[in-house]
Structures are given as structure tokens and as C-alpha cells.
Amino acid sequence: MCAANSFLKSLGVEIYASGHRRWPDEAKARAVADTLEPGATVNGVAARYGVLANQLSARRRLAKQGKLVLPAAELDIAASDEVIRIVSGEVRIELAPGTPALRVAEIVHGLGATPC
């Protein structure tokens, strides 16, 4: 089995003997999310996933229309006696240690609710 097929199977893509592939929505969303990473290009990500760039662009359109749900951005949340720090991409928010958990949750939710 070639490395590309191994990679796709690890994402849950079904690969048939005919070469046809069935992509779960999670794998499609992961590919689209990869195009949104800093420095990524649609052509580069399409080559990595073994799809045509126009297929990936079509999936990006579906995501923008809300028809394909992208995985949540990874958040780094650290708390200490000094500060609560929330980092999402280039956004960095520091809160006082006594900030209520509900307020922290609202901020985290707000960061994840940004449309693509």
C-alpha cells in the first residue's frame, strides 16, 4: 500500500479497487481546515490529499456556506495564580485569575464561532 493511501485510510477514507474513494465529512473538513493554515495553498493541500484543487475549492465553498462543519481550532488555555491565558492562532487573551468560568467559556466559544 502506498503512503498516500495509508494517509487517506488513517483519515477514514474508503478506497475501492476501482480507485474510487468515499470521503467522510470529517476528512473533507480536515482537508479544508488545512488550507486555512498560515502559508498553506489550496494546490499544496490538494496534492497532499490526492484530490484536484477545484474539488478542494468546492469544499471550501461548502464550509463558507455552513454546509461543511470544520474542526474547532485548537486552543491553548493556561491558568495560574497570575493570569488565565487563552491563545488561538495569533489571538492572545489574558484574564485575571478570578475570572468566572462562565466568562472564560463565553470567550472561548466566541473565538470558535468566527466564520471561515
N, C-alpha and C positions, 0 to 999 in steps of 0.2 A: 504494500500500500504506500502511495507516495505521501510526502509530508503535507501537501495541500489537502488531500483527502482526510488525513489524520486530524489536521487542524479543524476542518469543517465538521467531521464527525464528533469532535470534542465539544462543538457548539450545539450538537443535536441535529445537524443537517443529515437527512436521509439521502444516501447516494445509491441509485439504482444501476444495474448492469448496463442499461442503455445510456448512462451518463446523466440522465435526468436527476435533478436534486429537488428535494422538498425542504424548504426553509421554515423552521418555526419562527413565530413573530419575535421571540427573544433574540434569535440570531440576526434577524433583519435589523432589529433595533440596535444591537451591539455594533453592527457594521456602520449604521448611520451615526451613532454616537462617536465612533472612531473618526469620522470625517469632521467632527466638531472640535477635535483636539487641536491645540496650537501647532501650526506648521503642517498639519495634515492636508492632503489634497484628495479630492474625490477619485482622481485617476489612481493615485497611490494606494488608497484603501481598497478600491475595486480590484486592483491587481492582487493585493494580499488575500482577498476573499474569493478570487476567481470568478468575479462577475463583471459584466460590462458596466462602464461608468454611467451609461444612461439608465441602467436598472437601479443603480445606487442613487442617482439623482431623483428618480421617480419615488423611491422610498423616502428620500429626504422631504419631498413634497407632501407625501402622506403624513409624515411626522409633523410638518408645519400646519397641516390641516387638522391635526389631532386624531388622525386615523391609525397612527402607529405610535405607541407609547414608548418613549425612550427610557433606558435605565436611569435611575436617580444619580445625580452627580455624587461622587464620593466626598464626604465631609470629614474634616478633621476637627474634632471638638476636644479641647483640653481644659480641665478645670484645676485650679489650685487655690491656695488661700489668697493669692494676689489678684487673679483675674480669670475670667472664663473667656476662652479664645475660640472663635469659630472661623475656620478657613475653608473657603470653597473656591477653587481656582485662584484667581487673582484678588478675590474679595476677602478681606480680613476684618473681623469684627471682634472687639474686646468689650466685655461686660464686667460689671462689678461682681464680686463673688456672691453677694446676696441676691442677685437677680433671680426672680421666681422661675421655677422650671417651666411654667406655662409660657412665660415671655420668651425663654430660650427656644421652646418648641415652635412658637409662632415665627420667630426669626428664621429658624432652620426651614420651616415649611415655606416661608416666603422666598428663601434662596432657591428652593427646589421647584417653585412654581413659575419660574421665569420661562416664557415661551421661547422655543428654539427658532 
